[in-house]
Amino acid sequence: MSTDLPADELNLGLLCYIAYRAMETRVFTALAEAGFADVTTAQGRVFARIGPEGTRVTELAEQAQITKQTAGFLVDQLERAGYVRRVPDPTDARARLVQIAPRGLAAVAIARTVEAEVEAEWTRHLGKQGANQLRRALTRLREITDPYR
């Protein structure tokens, strides 16, 4: 296996992951401090994929790259904790949508605030032009890496 990277240089995927984990850790810390300490990382990753009008469990599973059973289990936990609710799907009487409940909306507001704080810190560190270039490059990369965009 050959690589063009020097032995001490990290690949782009790992560099993106390190930055993501730093933001995720800050978000979960702020949530815990605000009284939302019962959300796990796995639940949060499913929760983050719920669309504005709601999302079916099968779609959540696909987007999170987990089994439908695992997604259902995580949604059950989120529902018991009051973060989400299941409602009938208006487009299919047999299906149900997972929607964000009021407690979940309160958690989302905290997460969005922390995300904005972290992005502002990164922008100060990289400079406005560097941050804009990074955003454009990662947005372009989504074209080939994110089938759910």
Phi, psi and omega in degrees: 000119181254156179216151177269355181278138170299153185303330183264006181259132181280147178286161184300321179300315179293320177298318177296318181296318180300315179296317178301312182298324178298315178293315181301318179297317178298318180297311182295326176296314179295320178299315180298317180296333181269006177096012179248046184284354184271005178268125177271165177300316180298317178296318181298323181289329174284314181305319183296344183264001180285123181284168183302326181263355183112160184217142176288150179302322180298322179289321177299317180298314181298313182293325179275354181058049176228169180289159177299322180296317179295316178299316178299318178299314180294320177295320176303315180296316179296323179292316178299326180277355176087012181276331181225167173220156175255135180227157176299142176279119182295344181265351182204107185299338181276343186258161177233148177254147172264123179239156178282127179273169181307318178298321178294321178296324177296319178293319179300319181300318178295315180301316181297321179297314180295318178303317179294321178297315181295315179299322178295320177297315180297321179295319176298321182289315183275339190087154183300317181295316179297318179295319178295320178296318178298314179300315179297317181295315180291325176296318176296322180296330176302331181304329183246357183241344187239097180289352184254012183293000000 
